[in-house]
Amino acid sequence: MKTYDVIVVGGGIHGAGVLQAAQAAGYDGLLIEKAALASGTSSRSSKLIHGGLRYLESGQFALVRESLRERAINLRIAADLVELKPFFIPVYRDTRRRPWQLKLGLCLYALLGGFAAGTGFGAVPKREWSTLDGLDTQRLDAVIRYYDAQTDDAQLTRAVVRSAQDLGGELAMPATFTRAVLTADGVEVSYDHAGTRIACRGRVFVNAAGPWASRVASAVHPALSIPDVDLVQGTHIVLPLAVTAGIYYVESPTDGRAVFVMPWQGATLIGTTETPYQGDPDRVQPLPEEEDYLLAVAAHYFPAFRDLTRRDIVQRFAGLRVLPAASQSAFDRSRETIFTTDRDPRPRVLCIYGGKLTGWRAAAAHVLQRIAPSLGPKPVRTSTDRLILRRAE
């Protein structure tokens, strides 16, 4: 029976990051993925590597600081995959946040980002409004421009796994995790691959299965404590008309939620929604009412979209966020990643719940810090903030 230092379940961005971090730190890891890399939430995000401007309103300053730091690192190590883009916030007479409030928030955003490249901002002169993809200028008071980054989330995930494989990491895919049994000094894991039941041992088992994390945790014996979390569906649609000037950060006219309207592969990507989900994560699908909601946002700000209907949608997809269970709306809840272990200070199992695409590397570093007492020291191979990521073919 083969033994690994770290066995990871889940081939999304967080599982990919943990495998990479383990290999970089000198350990030997195995990643088990049931379908394909980034086949779940990590290919159904808003495709943004960003600091989380709106989290300033809820006082999540540490999260914003970390996200801006990670954005800068991603721009450096994944230049082929992460690109800085102009973001535009149109402010109308009935927009909830006034220009001075946005500028104040962006001052804090720049401060938390260390006034590094990409933290500049300002108002777009009125004479340039006509260049903003036909944005409706009726009752428009101001347009604020700042910068964040966009990526291909699935390509980024594959690039992280490729970098881990280059360091000796192993990938079992497609492979179905079946069971994990805790022992005195680690865990015995079984999974099905190519019609064969395979057993292996690990010093630490990392559950990075995203919306399936609770299901994976329930297959660990003895039973683990599973935190109270909610699944929240986020839908995106792609429309055939293209915006090209940048990414628009707008308010929904019905409920004031933030929605992005952005260039994507020669078309326009619009998202996202936040709908409570209680079904099978394998069966998540965009809802007609979500699509209508996003169409209404696009039509409200861009006259060119006003004649489009659900029949004109060229692509649609829905992913699931994992959020702490709470009575407040999903939009207002913390986006901090939840980490749980079976014991401290030498865990045999660590589970990841939630988290953001932007923070994938920081989350992986936290995992390695938590499980290091169980692994012992080994010669470090490299540092993940210096490991250049290339687009995987």
C-alpha positions, 0 to 999 in steps of 0.5 A: 500500500503506497504512502503519501504525506498528503492526500487531497480530495477535490480537483478545484482551485483549493485542492489544486493549491494544497497539492502544489503547496505540499509539493513545494514544501517538500512533501509527496501528495496525491490529488483525487478528482472524480470527474475533471479538474475545475469541473465544479465551482472552479469553472463556474465563478465570475472569473475574477482575481480581485480584492473584494471592494464590497467587503470593505462595507462589512469591515472585512479589512483583513480579507481585502488586504489578503486578497489584494496581496494575492492579486499582486502575486497572481499577476506576477506568477500567472501573467499568462492567465491573470490580467489587470483590467479597468473596472467601471462603476456607473453612478446614477442619481438613484445609485445607492453609493455616491461618488464620494463614498466610492472614492473614499472606499477606493482610497482605503482599497489602495491603502490596503493594497500598499499603493502598489501597481493597479491600485489607482482610481479616478473618475472617467471624464464625461467626454469619454462616456461615449466609449463605454460600450453604449452605457446608458448615460441618462441620469448618469452623474459619474463613472468611477474607474479602478482596476482589478484582474480577470482570469480563466478560472479553469485554466488557472486550476489546471496550471496549478495542478500542472506545476504540482505534477512538475514537482512530483505530485500525483493525480488520480482522475477520474477517480471516486473517493470511497472511504477514509479510516483514521489510524493512530498516526494518519489515515487509510484512504480508498478510491475507485480508479479505472474499475479498480479499488485502490487503497493508500495511506496518508499522514494527512487527508485534506478534504477540498471537495467544495460543495461536496465537502460535507459528503466527503467528510461523512465518509471518514471514520470515526465520524467528523464534526461537520460545520453548519454551512449553506450552499448558495447557487450563483448563476452566470449567463453569456450574451452574444453582444460584446462589451470591450472597454472593461468590466462594469460593476453595477447595482441590480435595479431590483435589490441593489446587489452587485453584478458584474458585466464583463468581456468574455471570449468575444461575448459578454458574461453577466453574473452572479446571483445568490439563490439558496440551494438544498439539492444534489450538488451534481444537479445544480442548474441555472434557474429561469428566474435567475436568467431573467434577473441577469437579463434585466440588469444588462438591459437596465444599463445597456440599451443594446441588450434590451431586446434580448431574451432567454433565447439569446443566451449563448451559454449559462452555468451555475456554481455553488458557494459554501457559506457559513449558515446564517439567517442573513442574506448570502450577499452579506455573509463573510467570505472567509474560508472555514478550516476544520480538523479532527484534532490539534495540534497533529491533525489527521484530517483537515476540511476546507469549506468556502473560500474565494478563487483569489485566495487559493494560494493563501488558503493552501499556505494556511492548510500547510501551516495547520498540518505541518506538525503532522508531517515533520520537516522536509527539504523545501523544494520552492516557494509558491509565490515564486512558482511561475504558472503556465497555461496548460495545453 
